[in-house]
Amino acid sequence: MLEKIKKSFRSASSKNGSYSVGMIALVICMVIVVNLIAGQLPESVKSIDISDNNIYGVSKTSKKVLNKLDKKVTFKIYAEKDSTDTRIKSFIKKYTALSDKISVKWIDPVLHPAALTKAGVDKNTIVISCKDTGKTKSVSFDDILVSDSYSYYTTGSSSASEFDGEGQFTSAINSVTSEQTEKIYYTTGHGEATFSDSVTKLFSKNNLTTDEVNLMMTGKIPDDCDLLFMDAPSKDISDDEKTLLLNYLKKGGKVFIILGDSEDETPNLDEVLKEYGMQEADGYIADMQRSYQGNYYYIFPEITATDDLANNLESEMVLMINAHGLITTDPARDTITTTAFMQTSDNSYAVTEDKQEEGTYTLGAVATEQITSDDSSDSSSSKDSSSDATKTSRLTVISSESMIDSQITDTYTTLENLDLFMNAVTANFDKTKNVAIKAKSLEVSNNTMQHAGIISILTIFGIPLVILIYGFMRWWKRRKA
């Protein structure tokens, strides 16, 4: 009997079976080893984002913020971890793994109800804090998974339409670790447009506060104004307001103007532009070469921005509709430098009812001037004037309100209108960079995160490994024969 058993193991079929069993055992061992190694990899490596819109992806902007993070930041999450939306949990884990300065603590509000009262927050809230600055910022889960309010009013139910994890976290970290807060005053009294929700959220994400000012009523620009904004005025400014603006700029102030449509002439506003080397062309601009589907008044400008203005622009696709054109001229002083950052092609026309003027037109420009302490002896108009011996005044002009029109920016989300706009805004501040990140759409079919565990390892490595080992064993067997 023993001899029969020994002979059966010497048969060809037994040898082939032994090879197969050995090969399978070897593959399983190697897969287990690789899987154990993968388990020790950082979360950013072993989590594979397979969502359609890359909602778990982290942009270069956020990575720069996290790489430069030199203060410890704490994420306290007041929520039941097991019942938290998987998308939120996955992104928190992936995002916080990118910096060793971030610590995460989950606090169950059911087990610790007093913790909510002590923190002054509701459940499903993340409190992001920095001990060094003493600052905190709360981010609700509703700020991360943004519901479609329009759908609620039309269908009676709402569901998350956007994922804003990256934008909320990067903004909060920038806010709690920064000592700097900038204030924007926007003018009223000239039929100005109002900021869309998208623009307001981006201001907030960049730690920029806003308030309104009526220059005719106050007679001055507030002392704490870091940037004076005029959003598409439909009426001209007064003589007194013109004087205020020019004096403010001559003392190192910052002014941002988006040109609007006006039925009347605007000689006072035109004089402000002229002093800084800009002149508005008559009519609307039609671009024969860079237009949207043959509509010559829907223009894709050539982006000539550099430095901070070009920060994180990838596609450089900006759409402007019914834009006015600017012509660069000689400024009033040699100390003023005027530079275009958006312009048309050379096959463009300024069109009115009576004529068409061919040329290359500027659609966005910045004029800067170095101001010494002697030139800005009156410190009442700028809060930084007493601390800086030399300052830079800055006038930014964009020739169409469509640049930040929500009907464009919210409809064509792949455009970079808001990215360039926010770069132009934050370029006015020495210590502020544009870290505002737009929310990502959830109108997709797949919003899952694949973990690099045994399944993915088998998928990625198992099949090629089996083929490789099988081929080796066959070659070895033939060699031995």
Secondary structure, 3 states (H helix, E strand, C coil): CHHHHHHHHHCHHHHHHHHHHHHHHHHHHHHHHHHHHHHCCCHHHHEEECCCCCCCCCCHHHHHHHHCCCCCEEEEEECCHHHCCHHHHHHHHHHHCCCCCEEEEEECCCCCHHHHHHHCCCCCEEEEEECCCCEEEEEEHHHHEEECHHHHHHHCCCCEEEECHHHHHHHHHHHHHCCCCEEEEEECCCCCCCCCHHHHHHHHHCCEEEEEECHHHHCCCCCCCCEEEEECCCCCCCHHHHHHHHHHHHCCCEEEEECCCCCCCCHHHHHHHHHCCEEECCCEEEECCCEECCEEEEECCEECCCHHHHCCCCCCCCCEECCCCEEECCCCCCCEEEEEEEECCCCEEEECCCCEEEECCEEEEEEEEEEECCCCCCHHHCCCCCCCCEEEEEEEEECCHHHHCHHHHCCCCCCCHHHHHHHHHHCCCCCCCCCCCCCEECCCCCCCEEECCHHHHHHHHHHHHHHHHHHHHHHHHHHHC
